[in-house]
Amino acid sequence: MNRTFQIGRNKLMLLQNGTRFFPQLCADIDAAQHHVYLETYIFAADETGRQVSQALQRAALRHVTVRLLLDGIGSAAFPQAWVDDLRTAGVEVQWFRRETGMFNFNRFRLRRLHRKLSVIDSETAYVGGINILNDIPEGEDFDAPRLDYAVRIHGALAQQVHEEMRTLWSVIQRATLRKRIGQIGSRLRRLTRSPTPSFVELKLRDNVGHRRDIEHAYLQAIAGAKHEVVLANAYFLPGRRIRKALLEAAQRGVRVVLLLQGRVEYRLQHYATMFLYQRLMDVGIEIYEYRDSFLHAKVGVVDRGWATVGSSNLDPLSLMLAREANVVVRDEAFSKAPQASLMRAIRTSAVRVERSHLRTVSLLFARISYGLIRWAVNLLGLSKEH
């Protein structure tokens, strides 16, 4: 059974993988009395997707307000028949930037809804990286599920999650330019208020008022690290600021551990990341590749007293373009949970990258891959930001 951590006015539970996440999420949806909001990048038409869809429909049929927001690319394969079933039951379904053309390539097309959020009755919220899909990737001969995490939050922060989700829902619903400007202006006025310091915070990334919030949270934590930094990232291609912070931490004697993707999912991204290995290893940074299945986690732990779990990778898409959401927790007891989980995954399911391993990889191909991604970043006008 997952442990619950009382932190201020919030109760937190770390959930690893879909086997823990989906039963808890569906149980909370089944207990909803007023409203359910759910946002996801991928909503798959598989057994897991069916379970969540049916829970949403059950809630709507008992007159709970249910709103589902799907990304137009990530959930492009979501069947219209499923949408019809949801709407027939009373679920409101909207799409974030639904795409109709294959060759409409620009930076705006890449501004995806990548965050995975849900909130029930403004009392319980989920923040994490788990999409709505089966744990074991279809068509893959894996013995283990993809490694991923979410945090269940019961308490004060759920109200903030609700407000953020409701705002985005309204911005998309009110499609005219005048109403969008009004929504954004109102939101900017609200965001200028100084937040009250908290041990549990929601960190967003968007292109309005939160452009660098998640990146700054990482930078501040790494800069203050005294003993250990552990990062698990599915897609790891950080910009100069985060690379510099990690290098400086290692040079001042902090143990820096990276758990990265060991299975080739996107070849260009995979080899571009490998291009960074040599420089990182030169200062003693430990790099491990997760091999049992796909790694999908986006987790960081610093000095076992600061932790973040969410949807944001440390790569250009997450840090500069997509809408993302992480929870940041400053609590020693809670932080030990993701740290212990990641170190266990390293011991049992990962392989440490050695210098001899680099010689088996075409360094030329890694350099070319990195160069192509840098070229794309420059083409999109993000080079100064990344």
C-alpha angles and dihedrals in degrees: 000000000000116000120241118221120205108214115171108302094345135082112209131197124185111218120196118203130338095289088072099028106051100048090050093046093048091047091054091047089051089053094049116124104176116014146351124199120186129179124182141161096217125030105177126202093232135108093283091048090050092053093052093042091052092049090052091049092049090053093048092048090059089053099260112147105247122186123182121190117192130187113245095227103030092050097032090121093053103125120247088224089062091049089051092051091050093048093045088057090050102262113144110225126193134173128224109222098335107204124224102171127063096209102044095117118169139117091269091058088055093054093101134174096247099156121107109212137152134173132189122200091335086280106085126038138175124213121179150093103277116120122205099265142097116296093230110061111243114249093019124114096222127148092199134052122247108277110248142142144208134180122226110212122195113184144030099349091059089072091058091048088052092051093050093048093045091050094052091046090054094046090055094042094052097061102176117104094235093054092044090054090050092051093048093046091051091048092050091052089052093047093054091069114102109253120231110249111253140179089227118044137172111227118196135187121206139133097259117054105343105053096139106013096115094042091050091050090055093044093050093048095046092046090055096044115127104172118007144007118190118183128179115190132168093203112026118183105127124185126247096278097057093039090052092048092051093047092049092048091053092046092055091053102266114143106239117194124184123193107194141170113292098177116074105242101150108020099203093049092043096055094039087059090051088059088068095052099086096053092045093048091048090071094043101265110157115228123194127181119214107228109169093080139328116316111225100161124125102191136140132186125185123190089337088277103081125050139169129194124178150097101295120108120197095248137099096267094054099036098042111021119017130076105248138175130201133171116224118204126190102195129112097213094051095042091057090064099063091036092055092045093051094046090050090052089050092051097046108026110023139075123218114237111237129190089251088060091059090059090060091058122075101250088193091058090047090051092048092048092050091046092052092052091047089050090052091049090052091045090054091050095246100117095102090048096047 
